Each structure stands twice: as structure tokens, then as C-alpha cells.
Amino acid sequence: MTEEQRVRRALQGVIELREERAEIQKVREETGRVVVRRERRVREETVRVELVSEVLVVTAQEGSPAVQIGTRTLAPGETYEVLLYDERAVPGKETVVAQEVRLFKDTFVREETVPLQLAYEELVVDEHMVDQGRLDPPRS
């Protein structure tokens, strides 16, 4: 190699070319609120109940011997009733599960395309300045 073919290269400076990169931030907006609670309501109902009474009925028959109940003597054809048992209604309440309500929260994911203009820098060589001799032309 001859001296004329040798190329000397000396760093003259560094130019940083910059570009913008997309940066998307997500903002959560509350669009509604729901309050769920149990409330106790009262209603009045009328409940039909069959109550049973059992009565022993003693009837004196005509032409039969006299019937003596305690100190009382029944005449023929006369009846005497003895209450054996009597049912009465005793109201009460019992709490049971009437309904089961399940609460869910669904989360939906959707994709959205957001147009965004991003700027970038490129290196531009002004040919006019090269022609005037201010810049060295590129060597091949």
C-alpha cells in the first residue's frame, strides 16, 4: 500500500438521532357504582290451620239401665260429652333460606387501536454545502 491509498479517519463528533416511542397510559374511570344490601321487610299473613278436638259422647239408650256419670244420672236419650283433648294454635316462626342470590363481577378485555403520530430524526446531508467545499464528499 502506498501512502496515498491510506485513509485517515478521525472522529469529528457524534450526532444522536432521536425518535419518539409510543407510551400509552391507562386511566381507570369509574362509570357507575352499585350498593347491595339486605333489607328486612315485614308482611302479614293469615294462615289456615285445622284444629282437632276429641269428645267422648255418652248417650243413655231407651230401655237400658240408667247411666250414672259422677253424681249425675242420664235420662233415656240424654247425652253427656267429655272433652278428651283440644288442639290450639301456637303461632311461631322459623327462619329459612328463601332464595340464594349470587353476585358476580365480570371483567371484559377489549383491544383498541389508538392512532399516534411519532416524530423521528434522520441525518440529512446538504449537497449544496458539499459543492461549496465546506464538507468533504464521501469517499468510495
JOGILIN-V527901 format. One line per field, one symbol per residue. psi: psi as a letter, one per 20 degrees, with the letter a starting at -180 (. if undefined). A space follows every 50 residues. Layout:
psi = ???
This chain:
psi = prhhippppppirppppqqqqpopqppppoirqpppqpqpqpqpqopppp ppppppppppqpjrqqppocjpppqpiqqpppogqpqqpoqrqpprohqo pppqoqpppqqqpoppppqrqqpppohghghijhqpqqq.
